[in-house]
Amino acid sequence: MPRSPSSFPVRRMLPGVHRVRITLAAGRAEYWYAWRGGPRILAVKARSDAELDALIPQHAAAAAEAYKLAVKPPPAKDLLDGLIASFLESPDFAKLAPRTKADLQRHLAVVRKRWAELPLEALRAEGMRKAILDWRDSYGKTPKTADAYMGALGRVLSWAKKRGDIPANPIENAPRIYRANRADRIWAKPDLIALLKGQPAGFRRAVLLAAYTGLRLGDLVELTWAEVGEDAITVATNKSGERTIAVVPITPKARAILKQIGRKDVGVVLTHSKGKPWTEWGLQTAMQRAKKAGGINGLSFHDLRGTAATNFVRGGLLPADVAGVMGWETERVQTIARRYVTAEAVAAGMLERLRQNRR
């Protein structure tokens, strides 16, 4: 007759715990659950019941900690911890891309360690903005990380203020401390040739479509045929938490890539070698492999947007039009145009004069 679960005083220490002892091919096992149907907080296996009874007390402390976490009461609604919990359970969070959700969860976990017990009413207090900025600055040695934590907190506070859940957003329009100037980073033709040499067709098409449309990675992998019109691609793009409509002209080179892929009535435009849609993570991973194979350093998938901007300028679009397509400031487009397009035109004129002189 099977023995009952161990006589360890579980019910006194951890009320409501559900214990199960079973027979395995190689002995016996006992499992504890925070409650019937709840998360498992202990799993111990042994060759016999006697050995199991001896082992369980050694794991009881860890089980008690897991129990406390499992039955922890929900965060108070009037604290920042409760507000963050509400955001993470909201439809607005649910509709975000998987990579964005994972990043936000990771960054908000750090925010909660410091600010979980902050009363929401304190957000209107004088000095609150400075206190949060001082906390951000404590990560000053890693400015990108500091801005990521602030960005995650700012996203929650902006969401809550629009809903009327908080009295004030003390970090509204707070400046970033990391400034990355990648205006001079584009994938030149030799770079793309080295990157795409020997790569699968699905990856080549994804990279080239990015270089000819300037779509952000998240928008690129989610692009559907329904968004591809006769002369333009129209997508609802998510930049800095704001949903906007981007209209991207289909240039002859972009049209050629779309034709290679083959028009469909439904579904996503880009798929990998197994016929499944790309994910952001999957395409980024493929990019890293291709960069390593091509011996390429210092360029990222995001830099394909700069490449697209130069392609649009070469195609005859005005910088202001390109800025509208890319969601950039006109000055940024002008910087890229001066550095690459204008420089190429000057160089071409010099070469032509050299040829004439030789003649």
Secondary structure, 3 states (H helix, E strand, C coil): CCCCCCCCCHHHHCCCCEEEEEEECCEEEEEEECCCCCCEEEEEEECCHHHHHHHHHHHHHHHHHHHHHHCCCCCCCCEHHHHHHHHHCCHHHHCCCHHHHHHHHHHHHHHHHHHCCCEHHHHHCCCHHHHHHHHHHCCCCCHHHHHHHHHHHHHHHHHHHHHCCCCCCCCCCCCCCCCCCCCCCCCCHHHHHHHHCCCCHHHHHHHHHHHHHCCCHHHHHHCEHHHECCCEEEEEEEECCEEEEEEEECCHHHHHHHHHHCCCCCCECCECCCCCECCHHHHHHHHHHHHHHHCCCCCCHHHHHHHHHHHHHHCCCCHHHHHHHHCCCHHHHHHHHHHHHHHHHHHHHHHHHHHHHHC
